[in-house]
C-alpha cells in the first residue's frame, strides 16, 4: 500500500467518524424526544406494536483507592489487587495545516559522509 492509499484510508476513516458522530447526536436527540413523551404521558414504558420504549435506571459502582487507604487498607494490598488490561487500537490524528507542509512522505536515507 502506498502512502497515498493510506492517506485515502485515513480520509475515509475521518468521514466515517464524522457520520458516526452525526448519527450518535441524532440518536440522542430522538431518545430525548421519546423520553419527553414518556414523561408527558406520566409512564415508564409504552407497549407499541414494534417497540417498547421505557425508562431504564442503572447504578454503577467503583472502588475508590483513596477511600480504601483512608479506611486502612495498605497501598501494597491495593496494588496487588489491581488488574491491568492492555488495549491496542489504531489512532489517526489529523495534522494541522502548518505541520502538513513540514511532512516528509518517506524517511530519507542517511547518506555516508566521507
C-alpha positions, -999 to 999 in steps of 0.1 A, spaced: 0 0 0 14 34 -9 13 65 13 -13 80 -10 -36 49 -5 -30 50 33 -38 88 32 -71 79 14 -80 53 41 -74 79 68 -96 104 50 -123 77 46 -120 69 84 -124 106 92 -155 108 71 -170 77 86 -162 90 121 -180 123 113 -210 103 101 -209 83 132 -208 114 154 -238 129 135 -257 96 138 -250 94 176 -261 130 180 -294 123 161 -300 91 182 -296 112 214 -319 139 201 -346 113 192 -341 95 225 -347 128 243 -379 133 224 -391 98 233 -382 105 270 -401 137 268 -431 118 255 -429 92 282 -427 119 308 -456 138 293 -477 107 295 -466 100 330 -455 64 323 -423 45 325 -430 23 294 -453 20 265 -462 -12 246 -461 -5 209 -465 -30 181 -429 -28 171 -411 -13 201 -413 -9 239 -398 25 248 -390 26 285 -371 45 312 -341 24 324 -322 34 356 -288 19 363 -264 23 391 -227 17 387 -202 15 415 -164 16 415 -138 11 442 -121 43 453 -85 37 461 -81 68 482 -111 58 504 -96 23 508 -63 38 520 -83 61 543 -100 30 557 -67 14 565 -61 -9 535 -24 -9 528 -14 5 494 5 -27 487 -27 -47 490 -45 -24 466 -16 -26 441 -17 -65 444 -54 -65 437 -51 -41 407 -58 -57 374 -43 -42 343 -55 -48 308 -38 -36 277 -57 -24 247 -43 -19 212 -61 3 187 -55 25 157 -54 62 164 -54 86 135 -46 122 142 -52 149 116 -22 171 110 -25 209 113 -21 229 81 14 242 91 26 208 101 15 193 68 40 215 49 68 200 70 58 164 64 83 141 47 64 113 29 91 87 31 120 87 55 152 99 40 181 75 38 212 87 57 240 95 34 275 85 43 298 114 47 334 107 39 
